[in-house]
Amino acid sequence: QVQLVESGGGLVQPGDSLRLSCAASESIFRFNTMAWYRQAPGKERELVSTITNGGNTNYADSVKGRFAVSRDNAKNTVYLQMNSLKPEDTAVYYCYAEIRRGSLEKYWGQGTQVTVSS
């Protein structure tokens, strides 16, 4: 059973930066794709960014140019660097990973709260 543990959330002001981390309990190189999702109060969970084990990345239009996803295979950790934060970025951010080992296995972290407010 894979465990994903997010950290790095907090309360910041508009324009500030935060870096979220997602530490996995096993080698992230095995994961086909890892991703960050977020869910704001009263809204559906939405995809923020993805990164494949080949290093290909993708971003939601709302965060392009402000957020950057990266991975450190040696530390089994994926990061989400968030710059120029806006109040609408306020949400619980979840780490996601999928790995195909016969069947497709999907895993979620417990989430970390990001609040952007003046």
C-alpha positions, 0 to 999 in steps of 0.5 A: 500500500503506497502512502503519500504525505503532503506538507508545506501548506499554510496561510499566506498573503496574495502575491506570496509563494509556497512550496508543497511537498509530497513524500511517497513511501516507495520509489516514485520512479515506479509511478506512471504519473503523479499529480496535484489536485485541489478542492476549494470549499463547495467546489469539485476537486480539480486537477492542478498539475501532472508530472510523468515518470519521464518528466513531462508536465502539464498544468491547469490554465488557471495556474500556468506561469505561476506554478511549477511541478517537479520531482526528486526521485532520490527523495521520493518526493514531488513538489509544487512550487506556487508563486504569485498566489491569489485568493482563488488558489485557496483550497486543500491540495492533494497529491495523487499517484498512479502505478500500473502493476497488473491493474491500475492502482491509484493513491491519494494523500490526505491533503494540505490546506493552502489559504491565500488571504490578506 
